[in-house]
């Protein structure tokens, strides 16, 4: 399923939304869920050496330095938002239960 995903993204002139990519894969005979497709894309990037960026516009094959920088900027913003939410949960826990808690960093 990995190569068909990358080929579709590489040949698209614009980012591809998840439902469109899932529809394409199912049309090729892959019986996968949205979650399985997203996990496959994550695996492709993290362990497979594929250059795939994601944004609110969809998935895209990264072909230029500018596209790579945009993908990294998007991920940095998501990481910051997740860190803020994590810190709010920790703060709320401490406020509501009056208990000190030291979370693991990772």
C-alpha positions in Angstrom: 0.0 0.0 0.0 3.0 2.3 0.6 4.0 2.8 -3.0 0.5 3.4 -4.3 0.1 6.1 -1.6 3.3 7.8 -2.5 2.7 7.5 -6.3 -0.7 9.2 -5.9 0.7 12.0 -3.8 3.6 12.5 -6.1 1.4 12.7 -9.2 -1.1 15.1 -7.6 -0.8 18.8 -8.4 -2.2 19.8 -5.0 -2.4 18.3 -1.5 -4.7 15.3 -1.2 -7.3 15.2 1.5 -7.6 12.0 3.6 -11.0 11.0 2.2 -9.8 11.3 -1.4 -6.7 9.3 -0.7 -8.7 6.6 1.1 -11.2 6.4 -1.7 -8.3 6.0 -4.2 -6.7 3.2 -2.1 -10.0 1.4 -1.8 -10.5 1.7 -5.6 -7.2 -0.1 -5.9 -8.5 -2.9 -3.7 -6.9 -2.0 -0.4 -9.4 -2.7 2.4 -8.1 -0.3 5.0 -9.6 2.2 7.5 -8.7 5.9 7.7 -6.7 5.1 10.9 -4.7 2.3 9.1 -4.0 4.6 6.2 -2.7 7.3 8.5 -0.6 4.8 10.4 0.9 3.6 7.1 1.8 7.2 6.1 3.4 7.8 9.5 5.4 4.5 9.1 6.4 5.6 5.6 7.9 8.9 6.9 9.3 7.7 10.2 10.8 4.4 9.1 10.5 4.3 5.3 12.4 7.4 4.2 9.4 8.8 2.3 9.1 12.6 2.0 5.4 13.2 2.8 4.1 16.4 4.4 0.7 17.0 5.9 -1.2 20.2 6.6 -4.8 21.3 6.9 -4.9 21.1 3.1 -4.0 17.4 3.0 -1.0 15.1 2.3 1.6 15.9 -0.3 4.8 14.5 -1.6 7.6 16.9 -0.6 9.6 17.9 -3.7 11.2 21.2 -2.7 13.0 22.8 0.2 10.2 25.2 0.6 7.6 22.4 0.9 9.9 20.7 3.4 10.1 23.9 5.5 6.3 24.3 5.3 5.8 20.7 6.5 8.1 21.2 9.4 6.4 24.5 10.3 3.0 22.8 10.4 4.4 20.0 12.6 6.0 22.5 15.0 2.7 24.3 15.4 0.9 21.0 16.1 3.7 20.1 18.6 3.3 23.4 20.4 -0.5 23.0 20.6 -0.2 19.5 22.1 2.4 20.8 24.6 0.0 23.6 25.7 -2.9 21.1 26.1 -0.6 18.7 28.1 0.5 21.5 30.4 -3.1 22.6 30.9 -4.1 19.1 31.9 -1.2 19.0 34.4 -2.2 22.4 35.8 -5.8 21.5 36.1 -4.9 18.2 37.9 -2.8 20.1 40.4 -5.5 22.7 41.0 -8.3 20.2 41.4 -6.6 17.5 43.4 -4.1 19.8 45.2 -1.5 17.1 44.4 2.0 17.7 43.0 2.7 15.5 40.0 5.9 15.3 38.0 5.2 13.9 34.5 7.8 12.0 32.5 9.2 14.1 29.6 8.6 11.4 27.0 
